[in-house]
């Protein structure tokens, strides 16, 4: 019977999303829903595999044992059917996991979610297998299966705990929201080219120049705090993953840190540039 492929065997690439300079970042809406649909199909395929195995073992048990060619042919045929069916289900499961892999794109939140749910499916179906095979399989086989089940329970609990620690967001990249106190005029100023912004500053009154400066600096400090907090959170998660032996999670966390740096850099640079532009204008006016 084919086991569900472990998530640490996945290979994927998270390109990320950049909607616009001052709009929100984060996970793609609906990706978790798509994974949930795939997980339902995975669970169905795994349960069908388990049910078929149980059915074959029951038929083998109930077939009168005889030292005849007919009996040997029947046993060979039943075992061949079991292997063929399990192989087909394995192909179906691998195809579904490939689809999930394309959706996850090394997003650590989605990766942890999918890994936890896969572990639960494997745990539950293995438990069902143990309960139904007791009358038909030898004690040694059942003991091995029980030991595997105990490991799966620990694995499922551990992965669920990791997923819960990520919180409700699909991505660790902070969402950028424009503070309420930032006026539309300031937003227009932020959208200008550096040359346009410098010229625009020259025509602002002292009061307006000061207001622009305060609003933009407040916005910048807010982004800077979110940036620092996000980076610290990713690095803490990496340390914990290393400590607990969850190496499968580290590449996606490394990628998430790169995403944070990349997506936060442009808006922060834009705000920093406008602060510098205003400070230059203020300096010129002080020396006039």
C-alpha positions in Angstrom: 0.0 0.0 0.0 1.4 3.4 -1.0 2.2 5.9 1.7 1.4 9.6 1.2 4.6 11.4 0.2 6.1 13.5 3.0 6.1 17.2 2.6 9.8 17.4 3.1 10.2 15.7 -0.3 8.6 18.7 -2.0 10.6 21.1 -4.2 9.0 24.4 -5.0 9.6 28.1 -5.6 7.7 31.0 -4.1 7.8 34.0 -6.4 5.5 36.0 -4.1 3.1 38.8 -5.0 3.6 42.6 -5.2 0.3 44.3 -5.8 1.4 47.9 -5.7 3.6 50.3 -3.8 1.2 51.1 -0.9 -1.3 48.3 -1.1 -1.3 45.1 1.1 1.0 42.2 0.8 0.6 38.7 2.0 -0.7 35.3 0.9 -2.9 34.9 -2.2 -6.6 34.8 -1.1 -8.1 31.4 -1.7 -5.0 29.3 -1.8 -5.8 27.7 1.5 -9.3 26.8 0.2 -7.7 25.2 -2.9 -5.4 23.1 -0.6 -8.4 22.0 1.5 -10.1 20.7 -1.7 -7.0 18.8 -2.6 -6.7 17.4 0.9 -10.3 16.0 0.6 -9.3 14.2 -2.6 -6.1 13.0 -0.9 -8.0 11.6 2.1 -10.5 9.9 -0.2 -7.7 8.3 -2.2 -5.8 7.1 0.9 -9.0 5.7 2.5 -9.8 3.9 -0.8 -6.3 2.4 -0.7 -6.8 1.3 2.9 -10.2 -0.1 2.3 -9.0 -2.1 -0.7 -6.1 -3.5 1.4 -8.5 -4.5 4.2 -10.8 -6.2 1.7 -8.0 -8.2 0.0 -6.6 -9.3 3.4 -10.1 -10.4 4.5 -10.6 -12.4 1.3 -7.2 -14.0 1.7 -8.1 -15.0 5.2 -11.5 -16.4 4.3 -10.1 -18.5 1.4 -9.7 -22.1 2.5 -6.0 -22.9 2.5 -5.1 -25.7 0.2 -1.9 -27.0 -1.3 -3.3 -26.8 -4.8 -2.5 -24.8 -8.0 -5.9 -23.2 -7.8 -5.2 -21.9 -4.3 -1.8 -20.6 -5.3 -3.2 -18.9 -8.4 -5.9 -17.3 -6.3 -3.4 -15.9 -3.8 -1.1 -14.7 -6.5 -4.0 -13.0 -8.3 -5.3 -11.3 -5.1 -1.8 -10.0 -4.2 -1.3 -8.7 -7.8 -4.7 -6.9 -7.6 -3.7 -5.3 -4.3 -0.3 -4.1 -5.7 -1.9 -2.8 -8.9 -4.6 -0.9 -7.1 -2.1 0.5 -4.6 0.1 1.7 -7.4 -2.8 3.4 -9.1 -3.8 5.2 -5.9 -0.1 6.1 -5.3 -0.1 7.8 -8.8 -3.3 9.7 -7.9 -1.9 10.8 -4.6 1.4 12.0 -6.2 -0.5 13.9 -8.8 -2.6 15.7 -6.1 0.5 16.5 -4.1 2.1 18.0 -7.2 -1.0 20.2 -7.6 -0.7 21.2 -3.9 3.0 21.9 -4.4 2.3 24.4 -7.2 -0.2 26.2 -4.9 2.1 26.3 -1.9 5.1 27.9 -3.6 7.2 27.5 -0.5 4.8 29.7 1.5 5.7 28.6 5.1 2.2 29.1 6.4 0.6 27.0 3.7 3.4 24.5 3.8 2.9 24.0 7.6 -0.9 23.7 7.1 -0.6 21.1 4.3 2.1 19.2 6.2 -0.1 19.1 9.3 -3.2 17.9 7.4 -1.2 15.3 5.5 0.1 13.9 8.8 -3.4 13.7 10.2 -4.6 11.8 7.1 -1.8 9.3 7.4 -2.4 9.0 11.2 -6.1 8.4 10.8 -5.9 6.0 7.9 -3.1 4.0 9.6 -5.3 3.7 12.8 -8.2 2.4 10.6 -5.8 -0.1 9.0 -4.7 -1.4 12.4 -8.2 -1.9 13.7 -9.4 -3.7 10.7 -6.4 -5.9 10.1 -6.2 -7.4 13.6 -8.2 -10.6 12.7 -6.2 -11.2 9.6 -2.5 -10.3 10.2 0.2 -11.7 12.4 1.1 -10.0 15.7 4.6 -9.0 14.4 3.1 -7.0 11.5 0.5 -5.4 13.7 3.2 -4.4 16.3 5.2 -2.7 13.6 2.2 -0.9 12.3 1.3 0.2 15.8 4.8 1.6 16.3 4.4 3.5 13.0 1.0 4.8 14.2 2.6 6.2 17.5 5.2 8.0 15.4 2.5 9.4 13.1 0.5 10.7 16.1 3.6 12.6 17.4 4.3 13.9 13.9 0.8 15.1 13.4 0.7 16.9 16.7 4.0 18.5 16.1 3.1 19.8 12.7 -0.2 21.1 13.9 1.5 23.0 16.6 3.9 24.6 14.1 1.0 25.6 11.9 -0.9 27.1 14.8 2.1 29.3 15.7 2.0 31.0 12.4 -1.4 32.7 13.2 -4.1 33.5 10.7 -2.2 35.1 7.9 -1.0 32.9 4.9 2.3 34.9 4.6 4.7 36.5 7.1 5.2 39.5 4.8 3.5 42.5 6.6 0.5 44.1 5.0 1.1 47.8 4.3 -1.8 50.0 5.3 -1.8 53.8 4.8 -2.3 55.5 8.2 -5.5 57.5 8.5 -3.6 60.7 9.2 -1.8 60.6 5.8 -3.7 63.0 3.5 -4.4 62.5 -0.2 -2.1 65.4 -1.0 0.7 63.5 0.7 -0.1 60.4 -1.2 0.0 62.3 -4.4 3.4 63.7 -3.3 4.7 60.2 -2.7 3.7 59.1 -6.2 5.7 61.8 -7.8 9.1 61.3 -9.4 12.1 62.6 -7.4 12.4 65.6 -9.6 8.7 66.5 -9.4 8.7 66.0 -5.6 11.7 68.4 -5.2 10.1 71.1 -7.3 6.8 70.6 -5.5 8.4 71.1 -2.1 9.7 74.5 -3.2 6.1 75.7 -3.6 4.8 74.5 -0.2 4.3 76.8 2.7 6.3 76.3 5.9 3.3 74.8 7.6 2.5 72.4 4.8 6.1 71.4 4.5 6.1 70.5 8.2 2.9 68.6 8.0 4.1 66.6 5.0 7.3 65.8 6.9 5.5 64.6 10.0 3.0 62.4 8.1 5.6 60.8 6.0 8.0 60.2 8.9 5.2 58.6 10.9 4.4 56.4 7.9 8.0 55.4 7.6 8.5 54.5 11.2 5.3 52.4 11.1 6.8 50.4 8.1 10.2 50.2 9.8 8.6 48.6 12.9 6.6 46.1 10.8 9.7 45.2 8.8 11.9 44.6 11.9 9.2 42.6 13.6 8.6 40.5 10.6 12.3 39.7 10.1 12.7 38.9 13.8 9.6 36.6 13.7 11.1 34.7 10.7 14.5 34.3 12.3 12.8 33.0 15.5 10.9 30.5 13.5 14.1 29.4 11.8 15.8 28.9 15.1 12.9 26.9 16.5 12.7 24.7 13.3 16.4 23.9 13.6 16.1 23.2 17.3 13.1 20.8 16.8 14.6 19.1 13.7 11.9 20.5 11.3 14.5 21.1 8.5 11.7 20.8 5.9 10.5 24.2 7.0 13.7 26.1 6.8 14.0 26.7 3.0 10.5 28.3 2.9 11.3 30.5 5.9 14.5 31.6 4.3 12.5 32.4 1.2 10.0 34.3 3.3 12.7 36.5 4.8 13.9 37.3 1.2 10.3 38.2 0.3 9.9 40.5 3.3 13.1 42.3 2.4 12.2 42.6 -1.2 8.6 43.8 -0.8 9.3 46.2 2.0 12.3 47.8 0.4 10.5 49.7 -2.3 7.9 51.5 -0.2 10.5 52.2 2.6 12.9 53.6 0.0 10.2 55.8 -1.4 9.3 57.2 2.0 13.0 57.6 2.9 13.6 59.5 -0.3 10.7 61.9 0.3 11.9 62.6 3.9 15.3 63.4 2.5 13.8 65.7 -0.2 11.8 67.7 2.5 14.8 67.9 4.8 16.9 69.4 2.0 14.2 72.0 1.3 14.0 72.8 5.0 17.8 73.2 5.1 17.8 75.5 2.1 15.1 77.7 3.7 17.0 77.9 7.0 20.0 79.4 5.2 18.1 81.9 3.1 
